[in-house]
Amino acid sequence: MSVPFSPIRSFVRRDSRFTRAQKEAIENDWNRYVLPRCDGRAALVESFGRKSPVTLEIGSGDGTCVLELAVQRPDENFVAVEVHRPGLGRLLNRAKSGRLSNIRVSDQDIFELIDPAIEPLFEKIMIFFPDPWPKRRHHKRRMLQARFFDLMESRLHRHGRMFVATDSRSYADSILKTMESLPRWVNLAGAGQFAPRAAFRPITRFESRALAAGATVFDFCFARR
Ligand SMILES: C[S@@+](CC[C@H](N)C(=O)[O-])C[C@H]1O[C@@H](n2cnc3c(N)ncnc32)[C@H](O)[C@@H]1O
């Protein structure tokens, strides 16, 4: 199914300050880890050099979550998409020192990277702490809207899972409301309910700062019908 799609401007390009190690990792190891294209299963198999279930993390930040999973699950493949390149530099450093061969990265906007694909590619999709865009006039920039779920639905395998966490109550409520209007998705916690924290989800730097500031975290687990 081809989805007519207008991208969501879900991020602002920030001034990228790199540490020396991050800069060196991008310069030296980018070609080894980059996922050049994501337009079908063949591209993933070619990039990883094998056929294995693939998990996509969107907005991987400094890579804490995807790295931990790649270590714990050597038989699975992982794609980390993050427009903020210093975070990818850290990830590359750790992937290299851990000799991980099951992880690929992209610094493309997810809406550019994924749009041309025409078949399901992923077993799981993870989006942890998407930018909350708290002001009402910016809500249109939130990534998790109906048209994002429509796009991801066609890239996720049938019965595949999407894991989400946010510390924004208003974002969490809008995700629940959107989900109720999407017949091809199921909220596995039950309609209108938050899920328990996913056991595999480590506490990232972003989350620990939010928790220290007294925030509550809301988790979701959705499945594609
Ligand atoms: C608040 S951070 C959370 C990072 C990480 N998941 C964590 O828990 O620490 C959200 C990240 O999503 C990234 N992001 C936002 N929109 C994106 C897009 N369209 N494509 C790729 N990354 C995006 C941002 O650059 C940012 O690093």
The ligand as a Gaussian input file, in Angstrom:
#p B3LYP/6-31G(d) Opt

LIG

0 1
 C       13.683000      14.124000      23.520000
 S       14.787000      13.255000      22.556000
 C       14.750000      11.614000      23.238000
 C       15.950000      10.806000      22.885000
 C       15.996000       9.354000      23.388000
 N       14.912000       8.561000      22.843000
 C       16.006000       9.281000      24.889000
 O       15.058000       8.725000      25.470000
 O       16.969000       9.755000      25.494000
 C       13.895000      13.071000      21.015000
 C       14.831000      12.822000      19.838000
 O       14.081000      12.586000      18.647000
 C       14.825000      13.103000      17.555000
 N       13.887000      13.321000      16.430000
 C       12.811000      14.144000      16.422000
 N       12.184000      14.108000      15.232000
 C       12.877000      13.217000      14.456000
 C       12.714000      12.752000      13.122000
 N       11.708000      13.208000      12.344000
 N       13.586000      11.846000      12.631000
 C       14.608000      11.395000      13.424000
 N       14.816000      11.796000      14.706000
 C       13.967000      12.703000      15.224000
 C       15.432000      14.394000      18.113000
 O       16.585000      14.783000      17.409000
 C       15.727000      14.018000      19.559000
 O       17.078000      13.613000      19.729000

